[in-house]
């Protein structure tokens, strides 16, 4: 998972995991591993929302300005900041999910359908 969280290929840790913002590079340019087989789908978005909600938004509610300032001012300040934090966190979480899926497939924890039908060692 560490390699995925670092946005690197989970197999070798050298090649880039993404070729675009959230598009997993189908084949690692360093080791040739087929990273495109790990379909994270909506899991990273869900985990990012849960993470941001508990780590960022909940403590934010303890700040006095949230309750004393004009609500439109609070929304105008906090909404863009929360969107930026969420969009910055999403690739890291997706990398972690891809890394977890790689680790599970490596240990035989994913079914053949989930890991792209790869032959087991």
Backbone as JSON, one array per atom type, in Angstrom:
{
  "sequence": "XXXXXXXXXXXXXXXXXXXXXXXXXXXXXXXXXXXXXXXXXXXXXXXXXXXXXXXXXXXXXXXXXXXXXXXXXXXXXXXXXXXXXXXXXXXXXXXXXXXXXXXXXXXXXXXXXXXXXXXXX",
  "N": [[0.82, -1.19, 0.0], [2.03, 1.19, 0.63], [3.57, 1.93, -1.58], [1.58, 2.46, -3.46], [0.26, 4.59, -2.17], [2.24, 6.45, -2.44], [1.96, 7.07, -5.04], [3.14, 5.41, -6.88], [4.14, 2.55, -8.88], [2.79, -0.44, -7.66], [4.14, -2.83, -7.84], [6.95, -2.49, -8.44], [7.66, -0.01, -7.36], [8.92, 2.05, -8.63], [8.03, 3.09, -11.19], [5.55, 5.46, -12.43], [2.24, 5.5, -11.14], [-0.09, 6.66, -12.14], [-1.24, 7.93, -15.28], [-2.67, 10.12, -15.87], [-4.75, 12.45, -14.06], [-6.55, 10.72, -12.43], [-6.32, 8.41, -13.84], [-5.22, 5.25, -14.12], [-2.1, 4.1, -15.18], [-1.95, 1.71, -17.67], [0.19, -0.1, -18.0], [3.17, -0.44, -16.24], [5.84, 1.77, -16.72], [8.38, 1.26, -15.84], [8.72, -1.43, -14.9], [6.96, -2.98, -16.33], [4.68, -4.11, -15.28], [1.24, -5.0, -15.22], [-0.76, -2.71, -14.33], [-3.28, -1.87, -14.92], [-5.16, -3.78, -14.42], [-6.24, -3.59, -11.91], [-9.13, -2.62, -10.69], [-10.38, 0.0, -9.18], [-12.74, 1.41, -9.0], [-15.48, 2.93, -7.39], [-14.56, 2.96, -4.81], [-12.23, 4.51, -3.87], [-13.28, 7.15, -3.97], [-15.36, 7.03, -2.11], [-13.91, 6.38, 0.26], [-12.31, 8.66, 0.42], [-14.21, 10.68, 0.87], [-15.19, 9.88, 3.37], [-12.81, 10.08, 4.87], [-12.09, 12.84, 4.6], [-14.38, 13.96, 5.69], [-14.24, 13.13, 8.39], [-11.66, 13.82, 9.28], [-11.17, 16.46, 8.48], [-13.59, 18.07, 8.24], [-15.11, 17.57, 10.61], [-13.38, 18.51, 12.82], [-13.3, 21.15, 11.96], [-15.78, 22.12, 12.59], [-15.51, 22.81, 15.22], [-14.36, 25.26, 15.33], [-14.76, 28.69, 16.09], [-15.55, 30.68, 14.21], [-17.15, 29.38, 12.37], [-19.65, 29.25, 13.48], [-20.28, 31.86, 14.15], [-19.89, 33.73, 12.09], [-21.36, 35.15, 9.11], [-23.39, 32.88, 7.34], [-23.13, 32.6, 4.49], [-20.64, 33.71, 3.99], [-19.0, 31.93, 5.37], [-19.45, 29.61, 3.87], [-18.46, 30.48, 1.4], [-15.76, 30.67, 1.97], [-14.96, 28.17, 3.08], [-15.9, 26.1, 1.35], [-14.47, 26.14, -1.24], [-11.9, 25.55, -0.23], [-12.26, 23.04, 0.99], [-12.99, 21.56, -1.27], [-10.58, 21.68, -2.73], [-8.82, 20.31, -0.99], [-10.05, 17.81, -0.96], [-9.88, 17.04, -3.69], [-7.12, 16.93, -3.93], [-6.49, 14.87, -2.22], [-7.75, 12.61, -3.26], [-6.29, 11.2, -5.47], [-4.19, 10.07, -3.98], [-5.49, 8.39, -2.17], [-6.7, 6.67, -4.02], [-4.41, 5.52, -5.12], [-3.53, 4.14, -2.84], [-5.61, 2.27, -2.57], [-5.31, 0.83, -4.96], [-2.77, -0.2, -4.44], [-3.38, -1.8, -2.23], [-5.11, -3.64, -3.46], [-3.28, -4.84, -5.2], [-1.59, -6.05, -3.31], [-3.37, -7.86, -2.11], [-3.99, -9.49, -4.3], [-1.51, -10.55, -4.76], [-1.15, -12.14, -2.54], [-3.07, -13.97, -2.96], [-5.63, -13.26, -2.28], [-7.61, -12.1, -3.82], [-10.25, -12.74, -6.09], [-10.16, -14.5, -9.27], [-11.58, -13.04, -11.15], [-11.57, -10.47, -10.07], [-8.89, -9.74, -10.13], [-8.26, -9.61, -12.78], [-8.05, -12.09, -13.99], [-5.54, -13.18, -13.72], [-2.87, -15.51, -13.71], [-2.02, -17.51, -10.95], [0.89, -17.79, -8.85]],
  "CA": [[0.0, 0.0, 0.0], [2.89, 2.37, 0.69], [3.94, 2.32, -2.94], [0.4, 3.07, -4.06], [0.05, 5.89, -1.54], [3.27, 7.33, -2.99], [1.6, 7.21, -6.45], [4.11, 4.61, -7.62], [3.73, 1.2, -9.22], [2.86, -1.29, -6.47], [5.04, -3.97, -8.08], [8.37, -2.13, -8.34], [7.85, 1.22, -6.61], [9.7, 3.01, -9.42], [7.23, 3.72, -12.24], [4.39, 6.23, -12.01], [1.01, 4.73, -11.13], [-1.11, 7.34, -12.94], [-0.82, 8.66, -16.48], [-3.43, 11.36, -15.78], [-5.18, 12.73, -12.69], [-7.0, 9.49, -11.77], [-6.25, 7.32, -14.81], [-4.11, 4.35, -13.85], [-1.33, 3.71, -16.37], [-2.21, 0.28, -17.82], [1.42, -0.87, -17.85], [4.24, 0.33, -15.6], [6.93, 2.05, -17.65], [9.65, 0.81, -15.27], [8.84, -2.89, -14.77], [6.05, -3.65, -17.26], [3.56, -4.74, -14.57], [-0.08, -4.59, -15.72], [-1.52, -2.06, -13.26], [-4.64, -1.63, -15.39], [-6.06, -4.86, -13.99], [-6.81, -3.28, -10.6], [-10.25, -1.71, -10.88], [-10.73, 0.55, -7.87], [-14.11, 1.89, -9.15], [-15.91, 4.04, -6.54], [-13.99, 2.83, -3.47], [-11.43, 5.66, -3.45], [-14.13, 8.33, -3.74], [-16.04, 6.8, -0.84], [-12.93, 6.49, 1.35], [-11.89, 10.06, 0.5], [-15.28, 11.44, 1.51], [-15.18, 9.52, 4.79], [-11.6, 10.63, 5.46], [-12.21, 14.3, 4.68], [-15.46, 14.28, 6.63], [-13.85, 12.91, 9.78], [-10.39, 14.44, 9.62], [-11.16, 17.89, 8.19], [-14.84, 18.77, 8.5], [-15.5, 17.47, 12.03], [-12.65, 19.5, 13.63], [-13.64, 22.48, 11.49], [-16.99, 22.54, 13.31], [-15.13, 23.3, 16.55], [-13.88, 26.63, 15.22], [-15.81, 29.66, 16.43], [-16.07, 31.45, 13.07], [-18.18, 28.6, 11.68], [-20.94, 29.49, 14.11], [-20.56, 33.28, 14.4], [-19.88, 34.51, 10.86], [-22.48, 35.0, 8.17], [-23.29, 31.56, 6.69], [-22.66, 32.69, 3.11], [-19.2, 33.96, 4.06], [-18.39, 30.67, 5.77], [-19.51, 28.71, 2.71], [-17.56, 31.01, 0.37], [-14.38, 30.42, 2.37], [-14.66, 26.77, 3.36], [-16.22, 25.19, 0.26], [-13.33, 25.96, -2.16], [-10.79, 24.9, 0.48], [-12.6, 21.62, 1.12], [-12.91, 20.96, -2.61], [-9.17, 21.53, -3.07], [-8.26, 19.25, -0.16], [-10.63, 16.55, -1.42], [-9.3, 16.7, -4.99], [-5.7, 16.6, -3.73], [-6.42, 13.61, -1.48], [-8.32, 11.51, -4.04], [-5.31, 10.32, -6.12], [-3.41, 9.35, -2.96], [-6.35, 7.31, -1.68], [-6.84, 5.69, -5.1], [-3.15, 4.8, -5.15], [-3.54, 3.2, -1.72], [-6.55, 1.19, -2.88], [-4.65, 0.0, -5.98], [-1.72, -0.92, -3.73], [-4.03, -2.85, -1.43], [-5.58, -4.68, -4.37], [-2.08, -5.55, -5.64], [-1.15, -6.91, -2.22], [-4.32, -8.96, -1.96], [-3.81, -10.4, -5.44], [-0.21, -11.2, -4.56], [-1.31, -13.15, -1.49], [-4.15, -14.88, -3.34], [-6.86, -12.83, -1.63], [-8.6, -11.62, -4.78], [-10.7, -13.78, -7.03], [-9.61, -14.36, -10.62], [-12.3, -11.97, -11.85], [-11.19, -9.18, -9.5], [-7.52, -9.38, -10.49], [-8.07, -9.66, -14.23], [-7.82, -13.42, -14.47], [-4.1, -13.45, -13.68], [-2.47, -16.83, -13.19], [-1.38, -17.45, -9.65], [2.2, -18.46, -8.75]],
  "C": [[0.86, 1.26, 0.0], [3.27, 2.87, -0.69], [2.77, 2.99, -3.65], [0.12, 4.44, -3.49], [1.06, 6.93, -2.04], [3.06, 7.57, -4.48], [2.61, 6.52, -7.35], [3.55, 3.24, -7.91], [3.84, 0.31, -7.99], [3.82, -2.46, -6.62], [6.5, -3.58, -7.82], [8.64, -0.88, -7.51], [8.6, 2.3, -7.37], [8.84, 3.78, -10.43], [6.05, 4.49, -11.66], [3.14, 5.36, -12.1], [-0.03, 5.33, -12.07], [-0.49, 7.98, -14.17], [-1.57, 9.98, -16.6], [-3.91, 11.48, -14.34], [-5.6, 11.48, -11.93], [-6.95, 8.28, -12.7], [-5.0, 6.49, -14.54], [-3.43, 3.98, -15.17], [-1.47, 2.2, -16.53], [-0.98, -0.6, -17.61], [2.49, 0.04, -17.25], [5.38, 0.53, -16.59], [8.29, 1.57, -17.13], [9.79, -0.72, -15.29], [7.91, -3.66, -15.7], [4.87, -4.34, -16.58], [2.24, -4.16, -15.07], [-0.91, -4.02, -14.58], [-2.96, -1.8, -13.65], [-5.62, -2.68, -14.93], [-6.75, -4.55, -12.66], [-7.87, -2.2, -10.76], [-10.75, -1.21, -9.53], [-12.18, 1.06, -7.86], [-14.42, 3.05, -8.2], [-15.33, 3.98, -5.13], [-13.17, 4.03, -3.04], [-12.25, 6.91, -3.17], [-14.85, 8.21, -2.39], [-15.07, 7.0, 0.33], [-12.45, 7.93, 1.51], [-12.95, 10.9, 1.19], [-15.32, 11.14, 3.01], [-13.98, 10.15, 5.49], [-11.7, 12.14, 5.64], [-13.29, 14.7, 5.67], [-15.03, 14.14, 8.09], [-12.6, 13.68, 10.19], [-10.41, 15.96, 9.44], [-12.44, 18.58, 8.65], [-15.23, 18.72, 9.98], [-14.71, 18.45, 12.91], [-12.98, 20.94, 13.22], [-14.88, 23.02, 12.22], [-16.7, 23.06, 14.71], [-14.64, 24.75, 16.52], [-15.04, 27.61, 15.36], [-16.39, 30.37, 15.21], [-17.15, 30.7, 12.3], [-19.57, 28.97, 12.21], [-21.29, 30.97, 14.25], [-20.59, 34.13, 13.13], [-21.14, 34.28, 10.05], [-22.33, 33.67, 7.43], [-22.77, 31.6, 5.25], [-21.15, 32.96, 3.06], [-18.46, 32.67, 4.41], [-18.36, 29.69, 4.59], [-18.53, 29.17, 1.63], [-16.09, 30.74, 0.7], [-14.08, 28.92, 2.45], [-14.9, 25.83, 2.16], [-15.07, 25.04, -0.75], [-12.14, 25.26, -1.5], [-11.05, 23.41, 0.64], [-12.55, 20.9, -0.22], [-11.46, 20.72, -3.01], [-8.52, 20.4, -2.28], [-8.77, 17.89, -0.63], [-10.01, 16.11, -2.74], [-7.82, 16.35, -4.89], [-5.54, 15.24, -3.06], [-6.85, 12.41, -2.33], [-7.29, 10.64, -4.77], [-4.48, 9.5, -5.13], [-4.22, 8.16, -2.44], [-6.52, 6.25, -2.76], [-5.55, 4.88, -5.25], [-3.06, 3.78, -4.03], [-4.46, 2.02, -1.97], [-5.95, 0.26, -3.94], [-3.53, -0.81, -5.34], [-2.26, -2.05, -2.88], [-4.51, -4.0, -2.32], [-4.4, -5.5, -4.91], [-1.62, -6.52, -4.56], [-2.07, -8.1, -2.01], [-4.19, -9.98, -3.09], [-2.52, -11.19, -5.28], [-0.31, -12.34, -3.55], [-2.42, -14.14, -1.81], [-5.48, -14.51, -2.73], [-7.92, -12.29, -2.55], [-9.0, -12.77, -5.69], [-10.1, -13.51, -8.4], [-10.3, -13.23, -11.38], [-11.84, -10.61, -11.35], [-9.77, -8.79, -9.89], [-7.23, -9.58, -11.97], [-7.77, -11.03, -14.77], [-6.36, -13.83, -14.49], [-3.84, -14.84, -13.13], [-1.74, -16.65, -11.88], [-0.06, -18.21, -9.68], [2.07, -19.78, -8.04]]
}
